[in-house]
Amino acid sequence: MSEFIGSVWWLLVSLGVLVTFHEFGHYWVARRCGVKVLRFSVGFGKPLWMRRDRNGTEFAIAAIPLGGYVKMLDEREGDVDPADAAQAFNRQHVFKRIAIVVAGPIANLILCVALFWLMFVIGRPDYAPAVGQVEGLAAQSGLARGDIIVAIGERATPTTTEAGMALLSAALDRSDVAMRVHGDDGRETVRTLRLSKLPAGIDERELLNHTGLIWRHQLLPAVIGRVLPNRPAWGVLAEADRVTAIDGEPVRSWADVAPLVDALGRRGGEAMIEVQRGDDRLGFPLTPLRGENPETHKQQWMLGLEPAKGKPQPDAVLRYGPIDAIPAAFREMGRQTQDMAAMIGRAFSGRLSVENTVAGPITIARAANDNARHGTAWYLQMLALLSLSLGILNLLPIPILDGGHLLYYLIELVKGSPVSERVMAAGQFVGLALIVSLMGLAFYNDIVNNLVR
């Protein structure tokens, strides 16, 4: 229940912030252009709270928190007092109407930059893009354990988040990518990951798992969580011991333990198991025992150890100073805009399924809750991406959206007169159908991705 409540709460907070900034953009520019604003509402339906300012504008918070609106004086929507006619929206010059309409999306883009700036100043905790294990395509490219990936293509990769996004974009396009790598020896080399060899038909969400690249933080540390009774390590090794070497071979993660124990068992005899216990380095002679693995039900050589569970602590922080964070925020918005445009292009071309492109309120709510749990910087990043998405979506030339109104006004500029009421009504009908279809797809994706799978 706590996860449900948290998801609903962070969804409402996110929508509240985004809608307020979007509608404030319309409101602020409308007032500067001399248009009378009748109501500024966050949410739809019956107002739960409302107050009126000295200019006669009603500020309201409504019962249905899934959007908002700014209602302006307009002769097309009702009778207007002749004394106020000059303040009506429809009486304004087309350039003023364009400015008022575009102000909402621009407010979202400004908010996006501000949120990215704040995220960079606070610092987003993350993991270093260090290679933990390679197989398949990653091994064929020459990547090795301990390599630090500095850049993928032209994109710098200070953390695994940036590296993952760059890899996913290339994997979706089945494009080979050059990776600039710092090796264990301190030298910098360029490796080419042949993502063009990825097989067809893989679910987009599983693509990165097929690159053969496993990050260091994804591997369990070689810390003992439990010693099984009546096994070789019982009474010798202890919980919280960190295994550092087996028979002289270094152990860097729990994934190294089973292969080294198996090799030791096949060789026969005992060998030294080295562990870190507190501040002490200790060594114990142990001989593996062959038995059945309770998870796989297969025979294997074992010492009787289980790993300690738990998530590894972040070992990298994406942070800039207040001044350096300004250009970094603009660069991030530009990069994310390119990524979104590419995703839309892939969806239209069929290279990306729409079920992984359009997200609904359930997905957004869960993402908001998860990012909030990770910390302020992660939540700010998600909010910035939502603000960017809202700004771009509203600029699409679909009637009902801001972009649709802009299209009408651009046509008016070309032809010298407003678009007819009949054309606008037909456009509104088409736009409403498109929006309802998009919302239906979003809810369908939510049900399939979050409730069925």
Stockholm file with secondary structure:
# STOCKHOLM 1.0

chainA/1-453         MSEFIGSVWWLLVSLGVLVTFHEFGHYWVARRCGVKVLRFSVGFGKPLWMRRDRNGTEFAIAAIPLGGYVKMLDEREGDVDPADAAQAFNRQHVFKRIAIVVAGPIANLILCVALFWLMFVIGRPDYAPAVGQVEGLAAQSGLARGDIIVAIGERATPTTTEAGMALLSAALDRSDVAMRVHGDDGRETVRTLRLSKLPAGIDERELLNHTGLIWRHQLLPAVIGRVLPNRPAWGVLAEADRVTAIDGEPVRSWADVAPLVDALGRRGGEAMIEVQRGDDRLGFPLTPLRGENPETHKQQWMLGLEPAKGKPQPDAVLRYGPIDAIPAAFREMGRQTQDMAAMIGRAFSGRLSVENTVAGPITIARAANDNARHGTAWYLQMLALLSLSLGILNLLPIPILDGGHLLYYLIELVKGSPVSERVMAAGQFVGLALIVSLMGLAFYNDIVNNLVR
#=GR chainA/1-453 SS CHHHHHHHHHHHHHHHHHHHHHHHHHHHHHHHTTCCEEEEEEEEEEEEEEEECTTSCEEEEEEEEEEEEEEECCTTSSCCCGGGGGGCGGGSCHHHHHHHHHHHHHHHHHHHHHHHHHHHHHCEEECCCBEEEECHHHHHTTCCTTCEEEEETTEECSSHHHHHHHHHHHHHTTCCEEEEEECTTSCEEEEEECGGGSCTTCCGGGGGGGSCEEEGGGSCCSBEEEECTTSTTTTTSCTTCEEEEETTEECCSGGGHHHHHHHHHHHCSCEEEEEEETTEEEEEEECCEEEECTTTCCEEEECSEEECCCCCCCCEEECCCTTTHHHHHHHHHHHHHHHHHHHHHHHHHTSSCGGGTCCCHHHHHHHHHHHHHHCHHHHHHHHHHHHHHHHHHHTSSCTTSHHHHHHHHHHHHHHSSCCCHHHHHHHHHHHHHHHHHHHHHHHHHHIIIIIIC
#=GC SS_cons         CHHHHHHHHHHHHHHHHHHHHHHHHHHHHHHHTTCCEEEEEEEEEEEEEEEECTTSCEEEEEEEEEEEEEEECCTTSSCCCGGGGGGCGGGSCHHHHHHHHHHHHHHHHHHHHHHHHHHHHHCEEECCCBEEEECHHHHHTTCCTTCEEEEETTEECSSHHHHHHHHHHHHHTTCCEEEEEECTTSCEEEEEECGGGSCTTCCGGGGGGGSCEEEGGGSCCSBEEEECTTSTTTTTSCTTCEEEEETTEECCSGGGHHHHHHHHHHHCSCEEEEEEETTEEEEEEECCEEEECTTTCCEEEECSEEECCCCCCCCEEECCCTTTHHHHHHHHHHHHHHHHHHHHHHHHHTSSCGGGTCCCHHHHHHHHHHHHHHCHHHHHHHHHHHHHHHHHHHTSSCTTSHHHHHHHHHHHHHHSSCCCHHHHHHHHHHHHHHHHHHHHHHHHHHIIIIIIC
//
